[in-house]
C-alpha cells in the first residue's frame, strides 16, 4: 500500500478537491517544521503585545463596539474563553458532518499561515479532532457573514475549551464526556486565540467547496442527459458545430458543444434524420451550449474565487510584527457571497432548461415517440405527472435565487454596519443544486424512455452504454404504475456521479474522445 499523500497546512496550495480529500481522510494534513516555527513566532508576538500598554484590538481590548475597553493582562485568557461562549448562539439543525470537517480543514490552513497568533498546541488539538473523528456540532443558522462566520465558528471551537457537542462514532455526545473518555484536558486559550478562531469565512467557504464539487457533477451530468434527450427527440446536431461556437467564443459554450459532439459520435439516430425537413429545434435543445455554457462559466468563476478565499488569512487583527498589527476587514464575506449567489442562479437555470426538455419529451411531436411517452394513453396517464414534479422543483429554485448578498442588516451596535449574508448564499446554493440533481434524474428517466422508441437504431457508444445501464436499473414502461421509486433510482444515479463515471469509463474502453480543449479549466477543481 502506498503512503498517504500529505498536505502541508499553511504552505501548500489548497483547492476544493484537496479540502474534500483531507476532510475525508484520503489526504493527511500536517504542520511541517517551517510552519510550526511561523506559528510559534506569531504566538510569541501576541504574547508580547498582551503585556504592553498599547491598545491592540482583540488582544488587550474588548470586541466589536467594546474595542476601546482595555483588558488587563491577567484577564486576556478569560476574554478569549468568553468570546467563544458568548458568540455560540447558532440555532437550527446541525450542518452536515462533512461541512463541519471542511470548516476545520479550512480554518487550520488559514491559521497555519502564521498571521493569527494561534498557539501550536491549539492547532494540534484541531488536527486531533479531524483525525479522531470527533467532529464539532455546528448549527445551520446564525451567521451574517460579517466578521466572518462568528456564531458557527464559535460552535466549531467550543470543544477546544471542553464545551459544546461533537459527532463521534455515529452519535452526538458532549465534549466533556469525550475528553474524559480520551483522557484529555481542554485547551487553555492564550491572548487573541478566541478571536482568531471565530473570525473568518470558513462556514461560507465550506459550503462553497461543496457547491463547487456538487455543481461540477451537475454540469457534467447535464450535458450527458441533454445529449440523451436530444437523441430521444431526434434533435439536430448542427447547433453544436465547432465553427458556430468559435464566433461567440465563451469557454463554457465551446466546452459544452464539444462535449455534445463527443457524446453523439457514431450515432445511428443522428444519421437517420440528418436530411429531414425540420428547420430548427426549440431552444432547450438548440441552445444547450449557450445555457449550459453560461452556467459552466459561473462555476469557473466561483472555483477561481474560492481558491483565493481558502488560501487567504481571513481573521482579525492580522499580526505582522510587534510593531505592526492591522485591524482590517479580511473576514468580510462579500468576495465569496456574491459568486455563490451567481452560482445559485446558474444552477437553477440548469434545472429550468432540464424541465423544459422533460416537457418537450411529452408533447408527442417527435417521429416514433408517443405522446406522454406511452403508446396507449387515456386509460394511462403515462409520464405526464413526472413533469409536475420537475416544474415544482424548478419553481422552488426560482424562489431561492434572490441573492442573499443583496441584503445587509447592521449588527454589533452598528460597528458591523454592512454584512454579506454569505452564509445564506452558500446554504441556498446547495439547496438549489440538490433540487437540480432531482430534476436531472427525472430527465434521465424520460430520455431513456424516449430513446427506446427509436430501436433498433442506436446512439453512439457512449450514450448507448449509459442508456443500457439505466435500463438495467429501471425498466421501460407501457402501463401506469407507481414511479417514485424508479425516479429515485435515476436521481441516485445523478447524485452519486455514476452517469459521469460511466461515460468516462466507456470512452476509455471504446477508445473514444471524451475531452475538450477546455478540460483543464472545467474538469479539475
Residue pairs with C-beta under 8 A, 6 or more apart in sequence:
4 26
4 27
4 28
5 21
5 26
5 27
5 28
6 27
6 28
6 29
6 30
7 14
7 18
7 22
7 27
7 28
7 29
7 30
8 29
8 30
8 31
8 32
8 35
9 29
9 30
9 31
9 35
9 108
9 109
9 112
9 123
10 31
10 35
10 38
10 39
10 109
10 111
10 112
10 113
10 114
11 32
11 34
11 35
11 112
13 307
13 311
14 106
14 109
14 307
14 310
14 311
15 307
15 310
15 525
16 208
16 209
16 212
16 213
16 303
16 306
16 307
16 310
16 525
17 213
17 524
17 525
18 27
19 102
19 105
19 106
19 209
19 310
20 102
20 209
20 213
21 27
22 28
22 29
22 105
22 130
23 98
23 101
23 102
23 104
23 105
23 130
24 98
24 101
25 131
29 105
29 108
29 109
29 127
29 130
30 127
31 39
31 112
31 120
31 123
31 124
31 127
35 112
35 114
36 120
38 112
38 113
38 114
39 111
39 112
39 114
39 118
39 119
39 120
39 123
40 120
41 114
42 114
42 115
42 116
42 117
42 118
42 319
43 117
43 118
43 119
43 120
43 190
45 117
45 319
45 321
45 322
46 59
46 117
46 190
46 191
46 192
46 319
47 190
47 191
48 322
49 56
49 59
49 60
49 191
49 322
49 325
50 59
50 60
50 73
50 76
50 190
50 191
50 192
51 73
52 60
55 61
55 68
55 70
56 317
56 325
56 327
57 67
57 316
57 317
57 325
57 327
58 67
58 192
58 195
58 316
58 317
58 327
59 76
59 117
59 191
59 192
59 317
59 325
60 70
60 71
60 72
60 73
60 76
60 191
61 67
61 68
61 69
61 70
61 71
62 68
62 69
62 71
62 79
63 83
63 195
64 147
64 412
64 413
64 415
64 416
65 412
65 413
65 414
65 415
67 415
71 79
76 190
76 191
77 188
77 189
77 190
77 191
79 191
79 194
80 189
80 190
80 191
80 192
80 193
80 194
80 195
81 161
81 189
81 194
82 194
83 154
83 194
83 195
83 198
84 154
84 157
84 158
84 160
84 161
84 163
84 189
84 194
84 197
84 198
85 154
85 158
85 163
87 150
87 151
87 153
87 154
87 198
88 151
88 154
88 155
88 158
88 163
88 164
89 142
89 151
89 154
90 138
90 139
90 140
90 141
90 142
90 143
90 151
90 152
90 154
90 155
91 139
91 140
91 141
91 142
92 139
92 140
92 141
92 142
93 139
93 140
94 100
94 137
94 138
94 139
94 140
94 167
94 172
95 138
95 139
95 140
95 152
97 135
97 167
98 210
99 138
99 206
99 207
99 210
100 135
100 136
100 137
100 138
100 156
100 167
100 206
101 130
101 135
102 202
102 205
102 206
102 209
102 210
103 138
103 152
103 153
103 156
103 202
103 203
103 206
104 126
104 129
104 130
104 135
104 136
104 156
105 130
106 202
106 205
106 206
106 209
106 310
107 126
107 153
107 156
107 197
107 200
107 202
108 123
108 126
108 127
108 130
109 310
109 311
110 116
110 200
110 202
110 310
110 312
110 313
110 314
110 315
111 118
111 123
111 196
111 197
111 315
112 123
113 313
115 313
115 318
115 319
115 320
116 192
116 196
116 313
116 315
116 318
116 319
117 190
117 191
117 192
117 193
117 196
117 319
118 193
118 196
118 197
119 187
119 189
119 190
119 193
121 187
122 160
122 187
122 189
122 193
122 197
125 160
125 187
126 157
126 160
128 134
129 135
129 136
129 159
129 166
132 182
133 167
133 168
133 169
134 159
134 166
134 167
134 168
134 178
135 166
135 167
135 168
136 155
136 156
136 157
136 158
136 159
136 164
136 165
136 166
136 167
136 175
137 155
137 164
137 165
137 166
137 167
137 172
138 152
138 155
138 156
138 203
139 151
139 152
139 155
140 427
142 151
142 152
143 149
143 150
143 151
143 152
143 203
143 204
143 422
143 423
144 409
144 411
144 416
144 419
144 420
144 421
144 423
145 201
145 203
145 204
145 332
145 333
145 334
145 337
145 419
145 420
145 421
145 422
145 423
145 424
145 425
146 331
146 332
146 333
146 411
146 412
146 416
146 418
146 419
146 420
147 198
147 199
147 316
147 331
147 332
147 412
147 416
148 198
148 199
148 200
148 201
148 202
148 203
148 314
148 315
148 331
148 332
148 333
149 198
149 200
149 201
149 202
149 203
149 204
149 333
149 423
150 198
150 199
152 203
152 423
153 197
153 198
153 199
153 200
153 202
153 203
154 197
154 198
155 164
156 197
156 202
157 197
157 198
158 164
158 175
159 165
159 166
159 175
159 178
160 186
160 187
160 189
160 197
161 186
161 187
161 189
162 175
162 176
162 179
162 185
162 186
163 175
163 176
163 186
164 174
164 175
165 172
165 173
165 174
165 175
166 172
166 173
166 174
166 175
166 178
168 178
179 185
179 186
192 317
192 319
195 315
195 316
196 315
199 314
199 315
199 316
199 331
200 314
200 315
200 331
201 309
201 314
201 331
201 333
201 336
201 422
202 314
203 423
203 426
204 333
204 336
204 337
204 340
204 420
204 422
204 423
204 425
204 426
205 306
205 309
205 310
205 336
206 426
207 340
207 423
207 425
207 426
207 427
207 429
207 430
208 302
208 306
208 309
208 336
208 339
208 340
208 426
208 429
209 306
209 310
210 430
211 302
211 340
211 343
211 426
211 429
211 430
211 433
212 299
212 302
212 303
212 306
212 525
213 525
214 430
214 433
214 434
214 437
215 299
215 302
215 343
215 346
215 347
215 429
215 433
216 299
216 525
217 494
217 495
217 497
217 500
218 347
218 350
218 433
218 436
218 437
218 440
218 494
219 292
219 295
219 296
219 299
219 350
219 522
220 500
220 523
221 440
221 494
221 497
221 499
221 500
222 292
222 350
222 354
222 440
223 256
223 259
223 260
223 263
223 288
223 292
224 263
224 463
224 466
224 499
224 500
224 503
225 354
225 440
225 443
225 444
225 447
225 494
225 499
226 260
226 285
226 288
226 292
226 354
226 357
226 443
227 259
227 260
227 263
227 264
227 463
228 444
228 447
228 448
228 451
228 459
228 463
228 466
228 467
229 235
229 285
229 357
229 360
229 361
229 443
229 446
229 447
229 450
230 237
230 260
230 264
230 285
230 288
231 264
231 267
231 269
231 270
231 447
231 450
231 451
231 454
231 459
231 463
232 361
232 366
232 369
232 446
232 447
232 448
232 449
232 450
232 451
232 453
232 454
233 281
233 285
233 357
233 360
233 361
233 366
233 369
233 450
234 269
234 272
234 273
234 276
234 366
234 367
234 369
234 454
235 281
235 285
235 286
236 278
236 280
236 281
236 285
236 286
237 260
237 261
237 264
237 267
237 270
237 274
239 257
239 281
239 285
239 286
239 287
239 288
239 289
240 257
240 260
240 261
240 264
240 288
240 289
241 257
242 254
242 257
242 258
242 261
244 257
245 253
245 254
245 257
245 289
246 254
250 293
250 294
250 297
251 293
251 296
251 297
251 300
251 518
251 521
251 522
252 292
252 293
252 294
252 295
252 296
252 297
252 300
252 518
252 522
253 289
253 290
253 293
253 294
253 296
254 289
254 293
254 516
254 517
254 518
255 293
255 296
255 516
255 517
255 518
255 521
255 522
256 288
256 289
256 292
256 293
256 296
257 289
257 293
258 516
258 517
258 518
259 514
259 516
260 288
260 289
262 462
262 507
262 512
262 513
262 514
262 515
262 516
263 460
263 462
263 463
263 503
263 514
264 270
264 459
264 460
264 463
265 460
265 461
265 462
265 512
265 513
266 460
266 461
267 458
267 459
267 460
267 463
268 457
268 458
268 459
269 451
269 454
269 457
269 458
269 459
270 459
272 454
272 457
273 367
280 286
282 356
282 360
283 291
283 356
284 291
284 353
284 356
284 357
284 360
285 357
285 360
287 353
288 353
291 349
291 350
291 353
292 350
292 353
294 346
294 349
295 346
295 347
295 349
295 350
296 522
298 342
298 343
298 345
298 346
299 343
299 346
299 522
300 521
300 522
301 339
301 342
301 343
302 339
302 340
302 342
302 343
303 525
305 335
305 336
305 339
306 336
306 339
308 335
309 335
309 336
312 330
313 330
314 330
314 331
315 330
315 331
316 327
316 328
316 329
316 330
316 331
317 325
317 326
317 327
317 328
318 325
318 326
318 328
318 330
319 325
320 326
332 420
333 419
333 420
333 421
333 422
333 423
334 405
334 420
334 422
336 422
336 425
337 404
337 405
337 420
337 421
337 422
337 425
338 403
338 405
338 425
340 404
340 405
340 422
340 425
340 426
340 429
341 403
341 404
341 405
341 406
341 425
341 428
341 429
343 429
344 400
344 401
344 403
344 425
344 428
344 429
344 432
345 401
345 403
347 397
347 429
347 432
347 433
347 436
348 394
348 397
348 398
348 400
348 401
348 432
348 436
350 436
350 440
351 390
351 393
351 394
351 397
351 432
351 435
351 436
351 439
351 440
352 394
352 397
352 398
354 390
354 394
354 436
354 439
354 440
354 442
354 443
355 387
355 390
355 391
355 393
355 394
355 439
355 443
357 443
357 447
358 386
358 387
358 390
358 439
358 442
358 443
358 446
359 387
361 369
361 373
361 383
361 446
361 447
361 449
361 450
362 371
362 372
362 373
362 382
362 383
362 384
362 387
362 446
363 371
364 370
364 371
364 372
366 450
368 453
368 454
369 450
369 453
369 454
370 377
370 382
370 453
371 377
371 382
372 380
372 381
372 382
372 383
372 384
373 382
373 383
373 446
373 449
373 450
373 477
374 380
374 382
374 383
374 477
374 478
374 479
374 480
375 478
376 478
376 479
379 480
380 478
380 479
380 480
381 480
382 480
383 445
383 446
383 449
383 477
386 442
386 445
386 446
386 483
386 487
387 442
389 438
389 442
389 487
390 438
390 439
390 442
390 443
393 435
393 436
393 438
393 439
394 435
394 439
396 435
397 432
397 435
397 436
400 428
400 431
400 432
401 428
401 432
403 425
404 421
404 422
404 424
404 425
404 428
405 420
405 421
405 422
405 425
407 421
408 418
408 419
408 420
408 421
409 419
410 416
410 417
410 418
410 419
411 419
437 491
437 494
437 495
438 491
438 494
440 491
440 494
441 487
441 488
441 490
441 491
441 492
441 493
441 494
441 495
442 487
442 490
442 491
444 470
444 490
444 493
444 494
444 499
445 470
445 474
445 483
445 486
445 487
445 490
448 467
448 470
448 471
448 474
448 476
448 490
449 476
449 477
451 459
451 467
452 471
452 476
458 464
459 467
460 512
461 506
461 510
461 512
462 503
462 506
462 507
462 510
462 512
462 514
465 502
465 503
465 506
465 510
466 499
466 502
466 503
466 506
469 498
469 502
470 490
470 493
473 489
473 490
473 493
474 486
474 489
474 490
477 483
492 498
493 499
503 514
504 514
506 512
507 513
507 514
515 523
516 522
